[in-house]
Amino acid sequence: MEPKQSRFRFCLLFLIATQLHTQQHAKQSERHAVFILGINRSGTSCTTGLLKIMGLELGGNLMVQNRHNPKGFFEHIPTGRLNKLLTGKLKEGNVDLESPTWTQDKIVPELTQLVKEHLQNHFGRFDSFGIKHPGFTKFIPLYIEAAKELGYVPKLVVVVRRPQQIVKSSQKVTYQSTDALLHKICMCWASIIMWAQGYNTLVVHFDELINNPQAVVDKLHAFLPELKPYSAVKKKVDAFVDKRLQHNRQAAGR
């Protein structure tokens, strides 16, 4: 993709991604499967950390923090292993994940069953749970279908950040060219936009996340009323959200 085309495309996708809200009032009896989606370095870890503080179950065996993400990644390690397995099976079957029709491939029922067993084994004991993993977005149709088969209502939390900020932050951690990163951002947002349509979705903006976490917690609570409100978690939230998480000037988080 040519640089100018790439820039035009991510600008268009950014505008679309910020308009994904399709909220519906949750019923008290609903069991929620919450999928936190977004490109690396966009604020998905911070958002998932807030959801954990508010009481959302993330399962055990989470990736530990490091110098690039001192507050924690909140990534479910077994889900990462499953995603690698799914990637391998799709490659073996020559399935093109960039095709809008890949979910019609004959291998998809087998993969959905694998995801269903994974969710049941790791999260089935919870009334509501959340999963965040950076390699997860491309497989979201499988996770949504598996969650529905288990009786959960899928809910998507999409975290968006200005592309130039993502690029600057990413290049603090690992070198990739600006155009390569913009292409990666485009592909992630295109996948989210493609598969999020029609599902209950909340968009979280990185700038608001960092500068007004109370507003974000209020929105998350309205979206998932079974979680604790800001008044119940104020001290933990205020201690958790740090403007240094912007990591534009230093490597500090995903």
C-alpha distance (Angstrom), angle and dihedral (degrees) to the residues before:
residue distance angle dihedral
M1 . . .
E2 3.80 . .
P3 3.86 115.8 .
K4 3.82 93.8 -115.2
Q5 3.80 91.6 48.1
S6 3.80 90.2 47.8
R7 3.79 92.8 51.3
F8 3.79 92.5 47.4
R9 3.78 91.5 48.5
F10 3.81 96.0 50.0
C11 3.82 90.7 47.6
L12 3.80 89.5 53.6
L13 3.80 93.1 44.8
F14 3.81 91.5 47.5
L15 3.79 90.3 55.4
I16 3.80 91.5 48.3
A17 3.81 93.9 44.7
T18 3.80 91.9 54.8
Q19 3.81 89.8 56.5
L20 3.81 97.7 54.6
H21 3.82 96.2 108.1
T22 3.79 110.8 132.2
Q23 3.78 100.5 156.2
Q24 3.77 122.6 175.3
H25 3.78 128.1 -177.1
A26 3.79 111.1 -94.5
K27 3.78 120.1 -127.7
Q28 3.79 117.9 -127.8
S29 3.80 91.4 -122.2
E30 3.82 95.2 52.6
R31 3.79 121.5 116.5
H32 3.78 109.7 -148.5
A33 3.79 131.1 -147.3
V34 3.79 104.2 -164.6
F35 3.79 117.8 -160.9
I36 3.81 116.3 -166.9
L37 3.80 109.4 -152.5
G38 3.78 134.2 -173.2
I39 3.78 144.7 104.9
N40 3.82 120.5 -78.3
R41 3.80 114.3 -80.4
S42 3.78 93.9 21.9
G43 3.81 99.0 108.4
T44 3.80 101.9 -88.7
S45 3.81 92.3 130.0
C46 3.80 92.7 51.0
T47 3.80 91.7 46.9
T48 3.81 92.0 48.6
G49 3.79 89.8 47.7
L50 3.81 89.5 55.4
L51 3.81 90.5 49.6
K52 3.81 89.5 51.9
I53 3.81 91.1 50.5
M54 3.80 88.2 50.8
G55 3.80 90.0 54.9
L56 3.81 106.3 -95.1
E57 3.80 112.7 149.3
L58 3.80 113.5 -122.7
G59 3.79 98.5 176.9
G60 3.80 125.2 -120.1
N61 3.81 130.9 -68.8
L62 3.79 99.1 52.9
M63 3.79 122.7 176.3
V64 3.80 110.5 -96.1
Q65 3.78 123.8 -122.1
N66 3.80 123.1 -98.0
R67 3.80 137.7 -178.2
H68 3.81 90.6 -77.1
N69 3.79 92.0 52.2
P70 3.83 109.4 21.5
K71 3.81 93.3 168.7
G72 3.81 91.8 56.5
F73 3.80 138.5 -96.5
F74 3.84 97.4 -118.1
E75 3.80 89.0 -152.0
H76 3.79 118.5 152.0
I77 3.82 104.4 -127.0
P78 3.85 96.4 -156.0
T79 3.82 89.0 53.8
G80 3.80 88.7 55.0
R81 3.80 89.5 53.6
L82 3.80 90.6 49.4
N83 3.80 91.3 50.6
K84 3.81 89.9 53.9
L85 3.80 89.0 51.5
L86 3.81 91.0 49.4
T87 3.80 90.5 49.2
G88 3.79 91.0 52.3
K89 3.79 94.0 49.3
L90 3.79 92.3 48.3
K91 3.81 91.3 50.2
E92 3.80 90.4 49.5
G93 3.79 88.6 53.0
N94 3.83 92.3 46.1
V95 3.81 90.2 -123.1
D96 3.81 114.4 166.9
L97 3.81 108.5 -141.0
E98 3.80 90.5 -165.3
S99 3.79 90.5 64.1
P100 3.83 113.8 96.1
T101 3.82 88.5 -140.2
W102 3.82 99.3 53.5
T103 3.82 91.2 107.1
Q104 3.81 87.8 67.8
D105 3.81 92.6 63.2
K106 3.81 116.8 119.2
I107 3.82 91.4 -118.7
V108 3.82 93.9 61.3
P109 3.86 97.9 85.8
E110 3.81 89.4 54.4
L111 3.80 91.8 50.0
T112 3.80 92.6 45.8
Q113 3.79 88.8 54.0
L114 3.81 90.3 52.7
V115 3.82 90.3 51.8
K116 3.80 91.1 45.8
E117 3.81 91.9 53.6
H118 3.81 89.7 46.6
L119 3.81 93.1 52.4
Q120 3.78 92.3 45.5
N121 3.82 93.1 49.6
H122 3.79 97.2 45.2
F123 3.82 104.6 28.5
G124 3.80 108.8 13.7
R125 3.80 93.1 103.2
F126 3.81 92.0 61.1
D127 3.80 125.9 85.1
S128 3.80 88.2 -146.1
F129 3.79 130.8 9.2
G130 3.78 140.7 172.5
I131 3.80 134.8 -143.0
K132 3.78 129.1 -164.6
H133 3.78 123.8 178.7
P134 3.81 129.0 147.6
G135 3.83 94.0 -134.3
F136 3.75 91.3 49.6
T137 3.80 104.6 84.4
K138 3.80 96.8 78.4
F139 3.81 90.9 54.2
I140 3.80 96.8 47.8
P141 3.86 94.6 114.0
L142 3.81 89.4 59.8
Y143 3.81 93.1 48.4
I144 3.80 93.3 46.0
E145 3.81 92.8 51.0
A146 3.82 93.0 44.9
A147 3.82 91.9 49.4
K148 3.80 91.1 50.1
E149 3.80 91.1 50.6
L150 3.81 88.3 54.2
G151 3.80 91.6 52.9
Y152 3.80 98.7 -102.1
V153 3.79 125.3 133.4
P154 3.84 107.6 -129.5
K155 3.79 116.1 -129.6
L156 3.79 123.3 -176.8
V157 3.80 125.4 -150.4
V158 3.80 107.7 -166.8
V159 3.81 117.1 -165.7
V160 3.81 116.5 -156.9
R161 3.78 131.0 -173.6
R162 3.78 133.4 175.5
P163 3.82 107.5 -83.5
Q164 3.79 95.0 -129.5
Q165 3.81 89.5 56.0
I166 3.81 91.4 50.2
V167 3.80 90.5 50.5
K168 3.80 93.6 48.6
S169 3.81 92.1 47.4
S170 3.81 93.8 45.8
Q171 3.78 92.5 51.6
K172 3.81 89.3 56.7
V173 3.80 89.1 64.4
T174 3.80 107.3 31.9
Y175 3.77 130.1 3.3
Q176 3.77 117.0 -110.8
S177 3.77 126.3 148.9
T178 3.78 118.1 -100.0
D179 3.79 92.1 -116.4
A180 3.81 92.4 49.7
L181 3.79 90.4 51.8
L182 3.80 92.8 46.8
H183 3.78 89.6 52.0
K184 3.81 90.1 50.1
I185 3.81 90.0 50.5
C186 3.80 90.7 49.3
M187 3.79 92.5 51.7
C188 3.81 92.5 48.6
W189 3.80 94.3 48.8
A190 3.80 92.3 43.4
S191 3.81 89.5 54.4
I192 3.81 92.6 48.0
I193 3.80 92.8 47.3
M194 3.79 91.4 48.0
W195 3.80 96.7 51.1
A196 3.82 102.6 29.7
Q197 3.78 94.2 64.9
G198 3.80 111.4 114.3
Y199 3.80 96.0 14.3
N200 3.77 128.2 105.5
T201 3.80 102.4 -92.7
L202 3.80 136.3 178.4
V203 3.80 120.1 -166.4
V204 3.81 116.5 -148.4
H205 3.81 116.5 -162.2
F206 3.79 115.4 -145.3
D207 3.81 95.0 -139.8
E208 3.80 91.6 55.0
L209 3.80 90.7 43.5
I210 3.80 91.2 58.5
N211 3.80 100.0 34.5
N212 3.81 101.9 36.0
P213 3.81 110.1 20.4
Q214 3.80 91.6 162.8
A215 3.80 90.1 64.2
V216 3.81 90.5 50.2
V217 3.81 92.4 48.5
D218 3.80 89.4 49.5
K219 3.81 90.1 53.0
L220 3.80 92.3 46.5
H221 3.81 90.4 50.3
A222 3.81 91.7 50.3
F223 3.81 88.5 48.7
L224 3.82 93.4 46.0
P225 3.81 106.5 24.6
E226 3.80 92.9 179.2
L227 3.81 88.6 72.1
K228 3.81 125.2 85.6
P229 3.83 118.0 -87.9
Y230 3.79 123.5 -121.8
S231 3.81 92.4 -98.8
A232 3.82 89.5 63.3
V233 3.82 96.5 47.7
K234 3.81 103.4 29.3
K235 3.82 96.8 121.0
K236 3.80 94.0 47.6
V237 3.79 92.7 46.1
D238 3.80 93.4 48.4
A239 3.81 90.2 49.5
F240 3.80 93.1 46.5
V241 3.81 103.3 47.9
D242 3.78 111.8 72.5
K243 3.80 125.7 174.7
R244 3.80 87.7 -135.1
L245 3.82 84.8 73.8
Q246 3.80 85.3 80.5
H247 3.83 83.6 79.5
N248 3.78 92.6 -171.0
R249 3.79 90.7 126.6
Q250 3.79 99.0 32.1
A251 3.77 137.0 18.4
A252 3.78 105.1 -99.3
G253 3.77 116.7 133.2
R254 3.77 153.5 -13.5
